[in-house]
Amino acid sequence: MKYSSTRGKGAEIDSAEAIIRGLADDGGLFVPEEIPAVDEAFLASLQQLSYEEQAARILGLFLTDYTKEEIRGCVDRAYGHRKFDTERRAPVRTFEDVSVLELWHGPTSAFKDMALQLLPQLMSTALKKTGETEEVLILVATSGDTGKAALEGFRDVPQIRIMVFYPEGGVSRIQQLQMLTQEGKNVNVTAVKGNFDDAQSGVKKIFGDAEFSQKLAGYGVRLSSANSINWGRLVPQIVYYFSAYTDLVKAGKIQSGDSVNFAVPTGNFGDILAGFYAKCMGLPIHKLICASNANNVLTDFLRTGVYDRNRDFHKTITPSMDILISSNLERLLYHITGDAFRTAGWMRDLQLQGRYDIGAELLKKIQQTFWADWVSDEETKKLIHRVFQSKHYIPDTHTAVAWNVAEKYRQSTGDDRAMVIVSTASPYKFNGSVLEALEETTAGMDEFQLLETLQDKNDAPIPEGLASLRAKPVLHHGVCRREEMEQAVLAFIRS
């Protein structure tokens, strides 16, 4: 299978090269030339497989230039060796009225581990396969969870360095500590004065600067990405939609062939886009429910067909969703239209005018699969409190957004299909906000006292990766403005 840019320029390439490059030369995102189809027999064959075995089967449909042995090796190294605290890797917690897909049992307690434990293995293998001799510099803009998960995944991986930019004051304190205490000889963490979109646009500008790329080449370095713009980051996320479906069948919540709905807390659109790929492949998904916070640019787009980032930016208790430019939406537009020229035009309009309009006909096509709504911080807190009272289960703030919007979807449509809430983080990562929702006093507490207080309420223990932060020293102190990001990159390369 070959891969090409959503914006149409450049030759088709193998998946290994697409994973190394991260971003296409024309600024577009790599997409497969076709989406492989699966049948009922394929779905049935997944039932008795482990998560690793399911991943190898599904990845093999997309990464056809990797051998079966290479894929299985990558998967085993990513998900084995006690990196995850549950054998199922992405277990489904079932309740009478809803199921919760828990994607936070990896080393950094966030869903990004599902992809960012695997991406470094895929990229390292790709470097060997293609005979690449240059060093690869991974540049990442993070709104919170991607940063730590990428740092942990790429730590001390040969031939690869990683540099993470995050918005100063725009992540939770736990997320910040996870990044600033990151060990590894090949890692760097730098705060950007501004919000996530400033950090993300700064990284995109670096990728699009041919002169800067030549300067890096002088140091024997080429750029790549670990954000979900990298196909090697997105494709592993398809797996857990299949895994969740087979778990629901085994639990007796659905019959094989029944359609289900997934509610996904959404910022950069990668997580929910993986569900779109799964649906296109043949997984019986009825609706993908796009859940947003007050930064509801995606809600408005999926209701009106107009994407407009010219709006106020809100800092919320769901910082990983505080995003106004959802990069992976570009891939959806390409697949829905099959038209790289139109896709490139919309992205140009977004860059120059901050908005674009896809029109009513195309919107109607997208709405056949997607439904969207948003909730306030206050609604999010009320949901956490109510779920704890009724189910003695504590969702994190982002999961609570999806749960709340799932309820709005049911009330609005009357659709009573099986509903899966995609749970993207451990509640311990956002302990202060969660405890406030549970009406606990938090005044004067530091992060570790908050963890311990939440432990008293929660059935699940504090994840080891968070508990160990107390004793770790801060190793990264860099801060820069958006226009200084290139200089920060050069300083890291020279160090």
Secondary structure, DSSP 8 states (H G I E B T S, - for coil): --EEETT--S--B-HHHHHHH-S-TTS--EEESS-----HHHHHHHTTS-HHHHHHHHHHHH-TTS-HHHHHHHHHHHH-TT-SSSTTSS-EEE-SS-EEEE---STTSBTTHHHHTTHHHHHHHHHHHHT--SEEEEEEE-SSHHHHHHHHHHTT-TTEEEEEEEETT-S-HHHHHHHHT---TTEEEEEEES-HHHHHHHHHHHHT-HHHHHHHHTTTEEEEE-STTSHHHHHHHHHHHHHHHHHHHHTTSS-TT--EEEEEE-SSSHHHHHHHHHHHHT--EEEEEEEE-S--HHHHHHHHSEEE--S-----S-GGG--S--TTHHHHHHHHH--HHHHHHHHHHHHHHSEEE--HHHHHHHHTTEEEEE--HHHHHHHHHHHHHHHS----HHHHHHHHHHHHHHHHH---SEEEEEE-B-GGGGHHHHHHHTT---TT--HHHHHHHHHHH-SS---HHHHGGGG------EEEEGGGHHHHHHHHHH-
